[in-house]
């Protein structure tokens, strides 16, 4: 979950051209990790896809974690664009 969230955050930072501002790169990475953890630990059990906290990992729980990371990253990027523009 953490690695997938960090990778998605880094990709979002690259896609949103945040690498030009070195401090802006950390926010999408942190939000990707937070979104993946939140979705994997809280949302996945609520949907009945299994828990990422313990036991065998389920592909559907991993997909929910990736979706949570994407949602969190999108929210951060939109807030940054709104704040700067």
Backbone as CSV, one residue per row, in Angstrom:
resi,resn,N_x,N_y,N_z,CA_x,CA_y,CA_z,C_x,C_y,C_z
1,UNK,0.815,-1.182,0.000,0.000,0.000,0.000,0.871,1.262,0.000
2,UNK,1.844,1.267,0.872,2.691,2.445,1.004,3.502,2.670,-0.266
3,UNK,4.062,1.600,-0.802,4.872,1.721,-2.015,4.004,2.148,-3.196
4,UNK,2.823,1.553,-3.315,1.928,1.928,-4.411,1.493,3.379,-4.276
5,UNK,1.170,3.814,-3.062,0.778,5.204,-2.847,1.901,6.175,-3.142
6,UNK,3.112,5.824,-2.718,4.266,6.696,-2.982,4.567,6.767,-4.475
7,UNK,4.469,5.634,-5.162,4.722,5.618,-6.605,3.681,6.449,-7.347
8,UNK,2.425,6.313,-6.965,1.379,7.108,-7.604,1.551,8.592,-7.299
9,UNK,1.957,8.904,-6.078,2.200,10.303,-5.724,3.332,10.904,-6.521
10,UNK,4.385,10.148,-6.699,5.507,10.634,-7.497,5.092,10.852,-8.945
11,UNK,4.331,9.902,-9.498,3.856,10.052,-10.873,2.939,11.264,-11.015
12,UNK,2.102,11.508,-10.010,1.233,12.679,-10.057,2.044,13.966,-9.983
13,UNK,3.107,13.964,-9.185,3.970,15.139,-9.091,4.656,15.407,-10.423
14,UNK,5.094,14.369,-11.086,5.734,14.520,-12.395,4.706,15.003,-13.424
15,UNK,3.522,14.407,-13.395,2.497,14.776,-14.374,2.015,16.203,-14.175
16,UNK,1.990,16.672,-12.927,1.505,18.028,-12.667,2.633,19.049,-12.677
17,UNK,3.797,18.640,-13.111,4.965,19.506,-13.232,5.397,20.083,-11.883
18,UNK,5.178,19.337,-10.814,5.550,19.800,-9.478,7.049,19.690,-9.240
19,UNK,7.768,19.012,-10.125,9.206,18.879,-9.919,9.919,20.213,-10.047
20,UNK,9.262,21.215,-10.651,9.874,22.537,-10.749,9.982,23.191,-9.378
21,UNK,9.046,22.909,-8.498,9.078,23.410,-7.128,9.377,22.226,-6.218
22,UNK,10.583,22.175,-5.681,11.023,20.976,-4.970,10.150,20.643,-3.768
23,UNK,9.584,21.636,-3.089,8.762,21.320,-1.928,7.391,20.807,-2.332
24,UNK,6.964,21.065,-3.560,5.656,20.613,-4.009,5.627,19.127,-4.339
25,UNK,6.769,18.517,-4.502,6.830,17.097,-4.834,6.409,16.237,-3.648
26,UNK,6.690,16.707,-2.454,6.414,15.895,-1.267,4.926,15.780,-0.959
27,UNK,4.145,16.784,-1.293,2.720,16.765,-0.973,1.962,15.676,-1.736
28,UNK,2.136,15.521,-3.052,1.432,14.417,-3.733,1.891,13.043,-3.271
29,UNK,3.157,12.900,-2.946,3.649,11.604,-2.467,3.019,11.282,-1.122
30,UNK,3.014,12.253,-0.215,2.409,12.034,1.102,0.908,11.781,0.993
31,UNK,0.232,12.502,0.106,-1.203,12.283,-0.038,-1.499,10.934,-0.688
32,UNK,-0.635,10.485,-1.577,-0.816,9.154,-2.169,-0.677,8.055,-1.136
33,UNK,0.313,8.184,-0.265,0.502,7.195,0.805,-0.682,7.237,1.767
34,UNK,-1.105,8.444,2.153,-2.226,8.571,3.084,-3.514,8.022,2.487
35,UNK,-3.764,8.320,1.221,-4.965,7.811,0.563,-4.961,6.304,0.437
36,UNK,-3.808,5.739,0.121,-3.713,4.281,0.005,-3.912,3.609,1.363
37,UNK,-3.312,4.176,2.406,-3.477,3.600,3.743,-4.924,3.705,4.212
38,UNK,-5.515,4.858,4.042,-6.895,5.048,4.478,-7.845,4.110,3.738
39,UNK,-7.699,4.038,2.433,-8.576,3.164,1.649,-8.314,1.691,1.962
40,UNK,-7.050,1.320,2.118,-6.738,-0.081,2.365,-7.127,-0.567,3.743
41,UNK,-7.050,0.309,4.721,-7.342,-0.104,6.095,-8.785,0.150,6.512
42,UNK,-9.439,1.141,5.916,-10.789,1.488,6.349,-11.839,1.132,5.302
43,UNK,-11.623,1.544,4.067,-12.649,1.372,3.038,-12.748,-0.077,2.576
44,UNK,-11.626,-0.747,2.414,-11.649,-2.139,1.937,-12.474,-3.062,2.826
45,UNK,-12.294,-3.034,4.154,-13.146,-3.892,4.983,-14.631,-3.509,4.912
46,UNK,-14.928,-2.224,4.749,-16.322,-1.805,4.638,-16.972,-2.328,3.366
47,UNK,-16.188,-2.448,2.316,-16.700,-2.973,1.047,-16.690,-4.490,0.996
48,UNK,-16.072,-5.094,1.991,-16.007,-6.550,2.029,-14.957,-7.146,1.119
49,UNK,-13.939,-6.368,0.763,-12.904,-6.869,-0.135,-11.708,-7.420,0.621
50,UNK,-11.790,-7.460,1.940,-10.662,-7.934,2.724,-9.901,-6.766,3.311
51,UNK,-9.100,-7.056,4.278,-8.348,-6.010,4.952,-6.890,-6.073,4.547
52,UNK,-6.290,-4.916,4.370,-4.862,-4.858,4.063,-4.034,-4.850,5.344
53,UNK,-4.696,-4.832,6.506,-3.987,-4.757,7.785,-3.316,-6.081,8.150
54,UNK,-3.928,-7.166,7.823,-3.330,-8.447,8.180,-3.909,-9.568,7.343
55,UNK,-3.269,-10.695,7.402,-3.736,-11.829,6.629,-3.295,-11.753,5.188
56,UNK,-3.854,-12.617,4.368,-3.470,-12.602,2.954,-4.007,-11.366,2.244
57,UNK,-3.178,-10.806,1.401,-3.586,-9.626,0.641,-4.482,-10.050,-0.500
58,UNK,-5.453,-9.248,-0.757,-6.423,-9.513,-1.797,-6.224,-8.491,-2.917
59,UNK,-6.354,-8.922,-4.140,-6.158,-8.028,-5.280,-7.197,-6.903,-5.255
60,UNK,-8.420,-7.226,-4.896,-9.455,-6.189,-4.858,-9.161,-5.153,-3.773
61,UNK,-8.596,-5.570,-2.645,-8.218,-4.618,-1.592,-7.078,-3.722,-2.067
62,UNK,-6.157,-4.282,-2.825,-5.067,-3.487,-3.384,-5.596,-2.470,-4.392
63,UNK,-6.565,-2.867,-5.200,-7.160,-1.936,-6.159,-7.906,-0.804,-5.451
64,UNK,-8.563,-1.124,-4.340,-9.231,-0.080,-3.557,-8.192,0.878,-2.985
65,UNK,-7.042,0.362,-2.565,-5.968,1.217,-2.061,-5.430,2.136,-3.146
66,UNK,-5.249,1.608,-4.326,-4.777,2.421,-5.453,-5.809,3.497,-5.789
67,UNK,-7.075,3.136,-5.779,-8.123,4.112,-6.046,-8.140,5.200,-4.976
68,UNK,-7.955,4.829,-3.720,-7.886,5.814,-2.642,-6.711,6.757,-2.813
69,UNK,-5.581,6.225,-3.231,-4.412,7.072,-3.480,-4.674,8.048,-4.619
70,UNK,-5.301,7.576,-5.679,-5.608,8.449,-6.814,-6.577,9.562,-6.430
71,UNK,-7.568,9.236,-5.613,-8.525,10.244,-5.166,-7.830,11.301,-4.313
72,UNK,-6.984,10.851,-3.385,-6.281,11.793,-2.510,-5.321,12.677,-3.306
73,UNK,-4.612,12.106,-4.249,-3.678,12.873,-5.079,-4.433,13.882,-5.938
74,UNK,-5.544,13.467,-6.513,-6.340,14.376,-7.334,-6.831,15.554,-6.515
75,UNK,-7.257,15.297,-5.291,-7.725,16.378,-4.427,-6.600,17.358,-4.121
76,UNK,-5.407,16.853,-3.832,-4.277,17.727,-3.522,-3.873,18.543,-4.743
77,UNK,-3.824,17.926,-5.900,-3.448,18.646,-7.122,-4.484,19.722,-7.441
78,UNK,-5.764,19.408,-7.282,-6.788,20.410,-7.537,-6.696,21.574,-6.553
79,UNK,-6.412,21.279,-5.299,-6.248,22.348,-4.314,-5.023,23.215,-4.618
80,UNK,-3.949,22.602,-5.082,-2.764,23.373,-5.424,-3.013,24.258,-6.637
81,UNK,-3.734,23.749,-7.626,-4.035,24.544,-8.814,-4.959,25.695,-8.447
82,UNK,-5.938,25.409,-7.607,-6.877,26.445,-7.191,-6.182,27.521,-6.362
83,UNK,-5.242,27.101,-5.525,-4.524,28.035,-4.673,-3.583,28.940,-5.483
84,UNK,-2.931,28.377,-6.504,-1.969,29.143,-7.288,-2.622,29.967,-8.395
85,UNK,-3.817,29.585,-8.778,-4.418,30.268,-9.920,-5.632,30.957,-9.605
